[in-house]
Amino acid sequence: MIRFNKILKRTAGTILLAALFSSSIISTSKAEEESGPAFAPPVSKTTVPEIGPGMSLRSNCVVVLDPGHGKTEGHYSGCHFDYNGTTYYEDIITMKIANYTKEYLEQNSNYTVYLTKDSSEVTVPLDQRAAFAASVRADLFVSLHVDSIAGNGTTRNAYGASSMSPRTGRFHNDIAIQSQEAANTILNQLTGLGLHNRGLILQDSKNGTLYPDGSTADYYAIPRYSQMYGLRGFIIEHGYINCISDLTGFLSTDEQLKKLGEADAKGIIEYLNKAGKSTFVPDGNSSQTPPTN
């Protein structure tokens, strides 16, 4: 069981998950590839975690922002791209976007915002990110990423923003519907900046992983773990780092990243103003081992 007494406060309103995999556990480097072909570790057990500091702040909407990737074994695990003598790293970009989103949200006293980490030099296991969001009973859990493709970014349609969200019509269907609505609200804000809207990316497990009710699990780790915890949770991809128009138009300067972060925040505010706080309460007896093929 994850012990949240290991969570350390690094800066005001920012939570750093300090409990990382030990040397006896498989490296997270492959599992960190949420936007790539790797399959994140399947859920073998779901446990309602100990309740964290967000419980005392339930009058506010609680938002957990997850800056994607971070360093693993001394190297950034996200995508990167060299352009005009500068190397752009997804890990650094997502950290900046998350901080700008947090800064904008915290101008409104109705929001309590946590980050899953406070530095691009740190990576946190995927299941622990979602479990932390559950521990503070997040009303919205958003994992921030930047996409990439093989080659120089000239592949047709490989540009723009998208969201890896849970599929509806199965386990925790109402939560999946809400997650998709929230993701689309944020994507619409990003579209307003000029980014192409690629819409929702919905993928099923590729190795037969199932949810506890026997339905097919989602492929991407963040929406899958969010569903397991009953969270409104999804991934937002903020354009393609190696698509030149996306890079130079949206991802290459702090001013551009601030606009992305503020667009995320506006989408979060718009959605929560409409939908309100999450009313889902995890079943206290939900610890179980889901069936697998």
Phi, psi and omega per residue, in radians:
M1 nan 2.411 3.118
I2 -1.237 2.307 -3.126
R3 -1.823 1.921 -3.036
F4 -1.413 -0.002 3.001
N5 -1.278 -0.059 3.059
K6 -1.573 -0.070 3.127
I7 -1.298 2.223 -3.080
L8 -1.904 2.481 3.000
K9 -1.524 2.103 3.121
R10 -1.731 -0.716 3.097
T11 -2.414 2.848 -3.092
A12 -1.017 2.209 3.110
G13 1.324 0.041 -3.113
T14 -2.022 2.291 -3.132
I15 -1.961 2.301 3.083
L16 -1.886 2.208 3.084
L17 -1.402 2.004 -3.056
A18 -1.655 -0.244 -3.095
A19 -1.482 1.786 3.137
L20 -1.868 2.923 3.106
F21 -1.020 2.466 3.020
S22 -1.449 3.015 -3.099
S23 -1.153 -0.247 -3.121
S24 -1.505 -0.096 -3.110
I25 -1.881 2.596 -3.097
I26 -0.978 2.460 3.120
S27 -1.009 2.560 -3.136
T28 -1.539 0.034 -3.001
S29 -1.045 -0.747 3.111
K30 -1.288 -0.715 -3.124
A31 -1.102 -0.377 -3.094
E32 -1.293 -0.220 -3.071
E33 -1.399 1.104 -3.061
E34 -1.080 -0.537 -3.094
S35 -1.676 0.021 -3.112
G36 -1.857 -2.891 -3.049
P37 -1.394 -0.204 -3.075
A38 -1.186 2.542 3.090
F39 -1.710 2.105 -3.124
A40 -1.167 2.765 -3.083
P41 -0.925 2.247 -3.119
P42 -1.154 2.648 3.100
V43 -1.308 2.061 3.104
S44 -1.816 -0.288 3.138
K45 -2.785 2.409 3.062
T46 -2.069 2.299 -3.121
T47 -2.300 2.287 3.040
V48 -1.169 2.019 -3.021
P49 -1.307 2.933 3.019
E50 -1.055 2.538 -3.070
I51 -1.388 2.246 -3.072
G52 -1.622 -2.855 -2.997
P53 -1.138 -0.347 -3.123
G54 -1.115 -0.356 -3.091
M55 -1.088 -0.533 -3.126
S56 -1.420 -0.034 -3.054
L57 -2.119 0.506 -3.018
R58 -1.205 -0.183 3.047
S59 -1.220 -0.401 3.086
N60 -1.624 2.820 2.922
C61 -1.410 2.282 -3.106
V62 -1.776 2.151 -3.137
V63 -2.074 2.285 3.041
V64 -1.969 2.134 3.121
L65 -1.831 2.332 -3.088
D66 -2.068 1.713 3.076
P67 -1.178 2.048 -3.010
G68 -1.145 2.574 3.028
H69 1.206 -2.620 -2.987
G70 2.294 3.057 -3.080
K71 -1.317 2.380 3.027
T72 -2.278 2.119 -3.112
E73 0.959 0.696 3.045
G74 1.482 0.018 -3.102
H75 -2.248 2.521 3.046
Y76 -1.128 2.373 -3.071
S77 -1.642 -0.208 3.121
G78 -1.441 -3.112 3.121
C79 -1.349 2.822 3.088
H80 -2.599 2.869 -3.085
F81 -2.689 2.349 3.115
D82 -1.677 2.229 -3.136
Y83 -2.599 2.187 3.130
N84 0.892 0.739 3.063
G85 1.437 0.045 3.127
T86 -2.071 2.410 3.056
T87 -1.744 2.178 3.137
Y88 -1.815 2.242 -3.081
Y89 -1.971 2.275 3.083
E90 -0.964 -0.737 -3.065
D91 -1.016 -0.726 3.133
I92 -1.278 -0.723 -3.129
I93 -1.071 -0.830 -3.091
T94 -1.167 -0.582 3.110
M95 -1.132 -0.727 3.132
K96 -1.164 -0.767 3.125
I97 -1.035 -0.783 -3.120
A98 -1.054 -0.734 3.137
N99 -1.154 -0.658 3.099
Y100 -1.185 -0.678 3.096
T101 -1.096 -0.813 3.136
K102 -1.048 -0.792 -3.126
E103 -1.044 -0.746 -3.129
Y104 -1.182 -0.796 -3.128
L105 -1.082 -0.654 -3.051
E106 -1.330 -0.060 2.967
Q107 -1.238 -0.297 3.118
N108 -1.862 2.095 -3.063
S109 -1.207 -0.099 -3.139
N110 -1.444 -0.033 -3.076
Y111 -2.102 2.341 2.982
T112 -1.936 2.146 -2.982
V113 -2.099 2.319 3.051
Y114 -2.137 2.581 2.946
L115 -1.862 2.594 3.091
T116 -1.319 -0.210 3.065
K117 -2.837 2.908 -3.127
D118 -2.096 0.269 -3.123
S119 -2.697 2.495 3.062
S120 -1.248 -0.173 3.130
E121 -1.411 -0.031 -3.054
V122 -2.083 2.469 2.953
T123 -2.118 2.625 -3.108
V124 -2.231 2.338 3.117
P125 -0.937 2.493 -3.024
L126 -1.031 -0.761 -3.098
D127 -1.159 -0.560 -3.138
Q128 -1.246 -0.522 3.096
R129 -1.119 -0.864 3.140
A130 -1.154 -0.673 3.127
A131 -1.126 -0.635 3.072
F132 -1.124 -0.790 3.112
A133 -1.022 -0.661 3.090
A134 -1.183 -0.606 -3.077
S135 -1.165 -0.509 3.091
V136 -1.729 0.145 3.133
R137 0.871 1.018 -3.100
A138 -1.079 2.415 3.019
D139 -1.422 -0.345 3.063
L140 -2.703 2.359 -3.113
F141 -2.198 1.940 -3.026
V142 -2.114 2.109 3.097
S143 -1.714 2.182 -2.990
L144 -1.779 2.261 -3.072
H145 -2.494 2.975 3.005
V146 -2.257 2.400 -3.061
D147 -1.563 2.951 3.037
S148 -2.769 2.803 3.070
I149 -2.321 2.856 3.066
A150 -1.200 2.477 3.099
G151 1.683 -2.682 -2.999
N152 -1.823 0.293 3.077
G153 1.509 0.322 -3.100
T154 -1.745 -0.035 3.141
T155 -1.070 2.390 -3.085
R156 -1.016 2.354 3.102
N157 1.193 0.102 3.135
A158 -1.566 1.208 3.098
Y159 -2.782 2.758 3.062
G160 1.722 3.115 -3.073
A161 -1.695 2.639 3.119
S162 -2.666 3.037 3.096
S163 -2.384 2.249 2.963
M164 -1.526 1.863 -3.036
S165 -2.129 2.854 3.106
P166 -1.277 2.581 3.096
R167 -1.402 2.506 3.128
T168 -1.527 3.011 3.058
G169 1.519 0.279 3.109
R170 -2.660 -2.482 -3.020
F171 -0.849 2.225 -3.131
H172 0.881 0.935 -3.056
N173 -0.992 -0.755 -3.117
D174 -1.063 -0.691 3.122
I175 -1.155 -0.704 3.117
A176 -1.098 -0.711 3.107
I177 -1.062 -0.795 -3.137
Q178 -1.128 -0.680 3.115
S179 -1.078 -0.768 3.128
Q180 -1.114 -0.710 3.128
E181 -1.110 -0.741 3.130
A182 -1.137 -0.764 3.132
A183 -1.067 -0.767 3.137
N184 -1.132 -0.592 3.108
T185 -1.116 -0.748 3.102
I186 -1.174 -0.749 3.130
L187 -1.044 -0.644 3.117
N188 -1.128 -0.638 3.081
Q189 -1.154 -0.726 3.112
L190 -1.151 -0.630 3.083
T191 -1.083 -0.602 3.116
G192 -1.090 -0.395 3.076
L193 -1.424 -0.248 -3.123
G194 2.021 -0.099 3.088
L195 -1.224 2.450 3.028
H196 -1.168 2.379 3.139
N197 -1.660 1.873 3.133
R198 -1.507 -0.110 3.049
G199 1.423 -2.802 -3.098
L200 -1.522 2.375 3.063
I201 -1.858 1.961 -3.079
L202 -2.013 2.090 -3.129
Q203 -2.354 2.488 3.099
D204 -1.583 2.777 3.047
S205 -0.892 2.456 3.130
K206 -1.796 -0.001 3.128
N207 -2.185 0.308 3.048
G208 1.491 0.186 3.119
T209 -1.149 2.361 -3.114
L210 -2.077 2.722 2.984
Y211 -1.353 2.918 -3.099
P212 -0.997 -0.452 3.139
D213 -1.501 0.060 3.114
G214 1.608 -0.063 3.117
S215 -1.403 2.771 -3.110
T216 -1.125 2.319 3.140
A217 -1.378 2.782 3.039
D218 -1.304 2.605 -3.079
Y219 -1.255 -0.834 -3.047
Y220 -1.338 2.424 -2.959
A221 -1.139 -0.776 -3.052
I222 -1.102 -0.900 3.078
P223 -1.118 -0.560 -3.124
R224 -1.192 -0.855 3.108
Y225 -1.137 -0.632 3.103
S226 -1.056 -0.751 3.089
Q227 -1.078 -0.693 3.138
M228 -1.087 -0.591 -3.123
Y229 -1.651 -0.047 -3.110
G230 1.268 0.620 -3.127
L231 -1.807 2.561 2.881
R232 -1.325 1.797 -3.032
G233 -2.537 2.529 -3.071
F234 -2.936 3.004 3.089
I235 -1.859 2.411 2.983
I236 -1.993 2.140 3.064
E237 -1.722 2.131 -3.017
H238 -1.696 0.925 3.130
G239 1.612 3.062 -3.085
Y240 -1.800 2.145 -3.070
I241 -1.156 -0.489 -3.141
N242 -1.884 0.331 2.874
C243 -1.676 2.011 -2.977
I244 -0.990 -0.707 -3.113
S245 -1.179 -0.664 3.082
D246 -1.175 -0.765 -3.107
L247 -1.087 -0.936 -3.048
T248 -1.297 -0.437 -3.095
G249 -1.583 -0.396 -2.988
F250 -2.428 -0.330 -2.914
L251 -2.150 0.028 -2.958
S252 -1.793 -0.219 -3.131
T253 -2.264 2.754 3.104
D254 -1.101 -0.614 3.112
E255 -1.073 -0.742 3.115
Q256 -1.154 -0.719 -3.125
L257 -1.182 -0.586 3.082
K258 -1.117 -0.702 3.103
K259 -1.104 -0.689 3.094
L260 -1.124 -0.798 3.140
G261 -1.077 -0.704 3.131
E262 -1.237 -0.580 3.062
A263 -1.128 -0.740 3.057
D264 -1.001 -0.826 -3.107
A265 -1.082 -0.748 3.131
K266 -1.104 -0.665 3.086
G267 -1.148 -0.709 3.111
I268 -1.093 -0.803 -3.140
I269 -1.107 -0.793 -3.137
E270 -1.026 -0.792 -3.106
Y271 -1.173 -0.844 -3.080
L272 -1.209 -0.518 3.038
N273 -1.101 -0.590 -3.127
K274 -1.473 -0.803 -3.000
A275 -1.569 -0.464 -3.110
G276 1.376 -3.019 -3.107
K277 -1.226 2.675 3.089
S278 -1.181 2.378 3.117
T279 -1.824 0.026 -3.104
F280 -1.304 2.267 3.084
V281 -2.059 2.026 -3.134
P282 -1.002 2.473 3.082
D283 -1.148 2.193 -3.131
G284 -1.119 -0.226 3.127
N285 -1.912 0.499 -3.007
S286 -1.457 -0.025 3.111
S287 -1.156 2.080 -3.116
Q288 -2.867 2.833 3.069
T289 -1.802 1.967 -3.101
P290 -1.193 2.605 3.107
P291 -1.194 2.558 3.053
T292 -2.302 2.727 3.109
N293 -1.529 nan nan
